[in-house]
Amino acid sequence: MNTTSKPSIENTAIHHKRWMTLSLLCVAQFIVIMDTSIIGVALPAIQVDLGYSQVGLQWIFNAYVILFGGFLLLGGRLSDLFGARKVFMWGFFVLTVASLLAGVAWSEAALNTGRALQGLGSALIAPAALTSVLATFKDPKELNKALGFWGASAAAGGSAGVFLGGAITEWLSWHWTFLINIPLGILVLIFSKKLLFKGTTQKGKVDILGAILATLALIIAVYAIVSAEGAGWQSVQTIGLLVLAVVLALVFLFVQKQKSDPLVPLSIFKRPNLLSGNIVMALLAAAWIPLWFFLNIYLQQTLNYSAFNSGLALLPMTIAIMFLMVGMTGKLVAKFGFKTNLIAGLLALTISLLLFSTIPSDGTFLIHVLPASLLGALGMSLAYIPGTIASMSGAKPEETGLASGLVNTSYQVGSALGLAIIVAIASAKTTATVASGAAQGVALNTGFQTAFFAAAVIAAVAVIIAAVSIKKLKP
């Protein structure tokens, strides 16, 4: 049974400040997504200071993404039960404290714990923030525009994190890639109560078991893929862990079916476009995240850019995404519908990745990086918001928290698994090329090309699923 907050003087005042509210929510989304990428160029410095092994280093990224993706469903459910504003503020409190722990980390265990808690905080923030956007803007034209800003802040956070991480690491220290969240988090908490709707609440229980099962399945699956290169894809360890991950996922589904208050009521997947939309969003992330990840490494390790110059080279892509999502995507969705834009965006991203898959070891920024990166930015700008709309378009009002949790989960799970798989593929190709007698630089670039091609295949699969499975819904 739902209990909806009644219209109040507070809610009316917030409605009049709705664009300020959106600004706060976009800052929150920017911070959450930025935290997945800001540590990329800081990893070598962290490795030297804290003594990480080459294999262990990737868990600075994975600890955040796995907890983020694993607990997003719980974050969405809590948002529906207790109200979006309360859960949003809980999330920022956890994120701020966790950022302090990560920023002063004295060991691998301390940093990994801080990153994991950052991911938990972000898992509470993301679905509550998206629910708040939908609650704040009721007019369809305003909502399209608001989602444009929302999408731009997410995509820009991922790309800008690389640039900011390079600048902070080069001019300050890696510690500040985490500590920067503390003043930002405090400011967000100060303004949250004034600018956010309290939100609707529901009666129900929190499915902790379901959240634990979902998170464990994701952690084990990612660890199996990440460690497969060393252990072997056909080893008992790799196969055993993947089977265990599948078993846990099946147990999760069984538990959801049996519970009266499940974390994810399976009936929600009967909503139009929800399942296919979430699959497309997972594939979009699995193609997009490796693009900026490997492009950043290519710039530094092949073209010998500094951390700052590498971030600077990615700035045109970031700016393009912000302007295209804010100024163009909403209008195009209103005119042509979300399905047409989604397919066009995924096609542009596929072509961009195919161009990158031919990038030479002696490439230049103006010829080999800038055109393909701008085409990728266009693809992301056209696909991200329509994919989000498709994933949530059939959800009932009382399901918006869960639906937003699902779409965020799909994106984060796609990014974690996609990156893990493509890193393994690229690494195997590089190793095989070195074994054939090629120079290290040539072998490394061959691995990059393979990574971009694998991401292009993923994007192409997303095109097919969007074309076949996404339905055009009447307003």
Disulfide bonds with the S-S distance in Angstrom:
none
